[in-house]
Amino acid sequence: MVAFKIDKGHCDAVSLDGLSVVATFYFPRAIHHGQGVMHPIVDERANDAQREALFYIMSGADQPVGTMFQIFSVIIETIKDPLFAPITFDWDLDKRTARIEVPEVVRAHSESIRNPVTDMEH
């Protein structure tokens, strides 16, 4: 899964401020063998122009070799129909925690790695 929230940004003249995107992936074998499946989930608040801009970004088109979505464009063979849904995306950079949820679809959280002996964060 990849998820991001755009605090402030644009694609050409289209503002993407405040929108979130999630993409889930499935690979039947090692990722470098390709044959991946991607399911894009786009913030339901995005209008048609914003949706097109986000799909353009996720396509990897016109992006330098080695960037995230350019790499995905090489290893993804199937793109599922997009889902437009509410996306909850909370994070605390200082604490290194994040929570992402698309109701009834996907829920994930991250936190710092802890030392198994001392329970201190790494």
N, C-alpha and C positions, 0 to 999 in steps of 0.2 A: 504494500500500500504506500502511496505517496499522497501527501496532503499539503496544501499551502493556503495561506490567507494573504491577500494583497492589501497591505495597509494603504499604500498610495502607489498607483502605477497606471500604465496605459499601453495600448497596442495601437500604433499610429495615432489617430485622433480619438480613439475610443477609451474612455476612462474605465478602469477596472477597480477603482477605489472601493475597499471594503468587502470585495467578493472572495469566496473560498472555493476551492476545488479539491476533490478527492479522486484518486484513481486506484482501483484495485487491479491486481495482476495475478495471472496463473501461468506457470511454465511447466509443461509436462516432463521436462528433463532439466539438465543444468542450464542456467540462464543464457550462457554463451551459445547454446545450440538453437536458440530462437524458438519459434513456434508459440510465442506468447500470446496470451489473451488479455486485453485491457478492457475494463469497464469504467468509463468516465462518469463522475458524479459532479454536477455543477450546481452551484448556489442557485436556488429557485428564484432569487431576486434579480438574476441577470436578465437583461433584455436581449432581444434577438441579436443586436450588434455586438453586445458583450459576449454572448454565447459563441458567436462566430469567431471573435477575437481569441477567446480562450481555446477553442478547438484548433485554431491556427497555431497557437503557441504549443499546445500538446502534440500537434502533428510533427514537430521537429523541423518543419520546412524552414529553409533559409537560416538555420542555426549552425554555428560552427561545429565541426566534428569533435566529438567528445563531450558535448554538453548533454545534460540529462535527457531531454526530450529527443534530441538527435539520436542518441543511443537507443532509446525506446523505439524510434521509428525503424530501426534496423532489426530489432529482435521481437517486435510485436507483429503477428500475422493477422490477428482477428481483433477488431474493435467492436465491442457490444454497443447496442443502442444506448445513448446517454440517459442518465437519470437526472432529473431536475428536482432537487429536494432541499429542505433546510439542513444546513451544516452548522454544527456547534464546534467551535475551534477556540479553545482556551489554552493559554500557555503562560508560564512564568520563567523568563529567561534566567533570572538570578538563581532560582531553585532548580533549573533544568528539568521542568516538568511540562507535560502537555497532555491535552485530552481532546479527542476528536470523536464526534458522533454524528451519524446519519441515522435518524430513527428507523428501526426495524431493518437496517441494512448492515451497518458496520459500527463498531465502537472500539476505540483503542486509546491507550494511554502510555506515556513514557515517563521514566524517572531515572535519576542518576544510578549508576552501578554502585552497589554497596560492598564493602569488604565483608566477607562471610564470617570473619572472626570478630572484628571490632564494630561492625554495622555502620562504620563511617562511610560517607559518600566519597567516591573517587572523583 
